[in-house]
């Protein structure tokens, strides 16, 4: 019988394990570091390191690694053994506080946006004691930040930790102003829902596009897709169910709060949702979750696809980022309470989020910009590229009463009557949900639905934390000067909502009318990464990040360049893969099929010269015309790829890839897909969409 409580966190050096392995004094000092950010003395670090090593060795570990999150978007690790030589050719197992606190990977080998040159190799990893160490593949993994020799952040985690400290500082100012003397710390909590696809490994290995790019570059639509809505929440197939069971067990060993699993909308698409955790731990856990998803899939003869749009024509995958603000004593600052109109603390924090989202639409869009996510956003399967907020009818009425000064009468929650006597009646929520909104309030948190499935959530969260902290800072500056705090807070909420209400939209974000309305409101519509990314380094955004010491100007510019360069590289790889498939596989296959048809027609004539093989002749003519068109499209794509080599500016290059290379790829695909639809399945060189989506 599976003992989940006993299994949970068994591979983690968590609080329970620390109590067991650390002296009481050391444990207390480490807890001060974790909870209050107190610097850790090297002597304490030595004791912690020894305890970690002993625990790790007892659990089969032979190596340790600083586990970090460079700008590649995935994790990185360099493994060192615990062995240290002694006299007589023997070894002992050692691990010091210095080795725990600091590591030194090659900084020039990771994306840096020009911060590190090839000959400037030194970089440092620094232990993040707020995120528990764990054992993976016989190595003790120590979550760390990653910075250059000159101190600039080269990873995803460092800005996240800085932003969490910043938000804590400004939120605490507000709480103190409101008379809260008990709270000592404020943190953000995050619960990222992870969508993914599962395909058969044997089918996957026959598709170069999936192997090299993570998404299909060619593929005619099957007769059935998601039209019947029969996959969403449907019965889970045995093979997938076995995978999900093993996945849950692996995640629980790492202390990851995997809670919900179900089929998603598209065929072969699924979702896993965890219980929320603090921002940096949720980020670490999500990175680990994606890695484990892929490993467990291999054991079941499957491949887990995390690309935002692996299949054209069906829904892509996102990662809904559920974000909230909580105090150390468990109070959710975004919880409206029973009477939100009278809850000035809630209204202040809500107003801060509203203003932050309105003022920093560009940054929110940038935080989810990627080559993969550009295929998903705005496709009636995910929120549009236009950033807006959904608050729901009840909360919108609360804000209307704030603006009008009229009394708000809270309606009691209505009873949902099912009309069947055997079924129970239950309390109905005051507002519906809006799955088309990018940034939706869902009771006591905001759900940022635009994040892509393959993305590191640190990017979205450090931007949300910083922009909200900035508004809270301004609020605190104003309220600290006020004589009547309650009255000043009311006026501040009213003024803020009045100035930024344009960002609130409770309707259908998929509609054409909303696009027109958003333009009238002056909201941004940044449809692709090349359009959005140049705004990263606007004066407004540089001022925001530098003011709160989340990013320096050098770090901001480097991140912009890294993201632009990555976008261009991804599309270039996709284009080269498409050309390889077109020239080496599709052209020969279609040519061979036309030859087969011609031989069939000749055979018919040989049997009876008076019979005209009309079917074969017509199909030959159609495929031959398509083949001629296909070769021309190959030439167009070839020239487009070559044309990018002369462009040196990263922003200009990314825009070129979007408008020329990507467009040429789409035209090439359209012709290929039509040829596939007119050929026998045996003649086509790749497994079809239908086979990929319905074979598991």
QUICORKA-V969625 format. One record per run of one state. SS is the DSSP state (2 for helix, 1 for strand, 0 for the rest). FROM is the first residue (numbers start at 1). TO is the last residue. If there is no record, write none. Layout:
((SS	FROM	TO) (SS	FROM	TO))
This chain:
((0	1	3) (2	4	7) (0	8	11) (1	12	12) (0	13	14) (2	15	21) (0	22	23) (2	24	36) (0	37	41) (2	42	58) (0	59	62) (1	63	68) (0	69	69) (1	70	70) (0	71	75) (1	76	76) (0	77	78) (1	79	81) (0	82	82) (1	83	86) (2	87	89) (1	90	93) (0	94	96) (2	97	101) (1	102	103) (0	104	105) (1	106	106) (2	107	109) (0	110	121) (1	122	127) (0	128	133) (1	134	136) (0	137	138) (1	139	148) (0	149	152) (1	153	153) (0	154	154) (1	155	155) (0	156	156) (2	157	177) (0	178	185) (1	186	200) (2	201	204) (0	205	207) (2	208	213) (0	214	237) (2	238	253) (0	254	257) (1	258	263) (0	264	268) (1	269	274) (0	275	276) (1	277	278) (2	279	299) (0	300	301) (1	302	305) (0	306	317) (1	318	318) (0	319	320) (1	321	327) (0	328	331) (1	332	332) (0	333	339) (2	340	342) (0	343	343) (2	344	359) (0	360	360) (2	361	367) (0	368	370) (2	371	376) (0	377	388) (1	389	390) (0	391	392) (2	393	404) (0	405	414) (1	415	416) (0	417	425) (1	426	427) (0	428	438) (1	439	441) (0	442	445) (1	446	448) (0	449	451) (1	452	452) (0	453	457) (2	458	479) (0	480	484) (2	485	503) (1	504	504) (0	505	511) (2	512	521) (0	522	528) (2	529	537) (0	538	538) (2	539	547) (0	548	552) (2	553	607) (0	608	613) (2	614	646) (0	647	649) (2	650	677) (0	678	688) (2	689	694) (0	695	696))
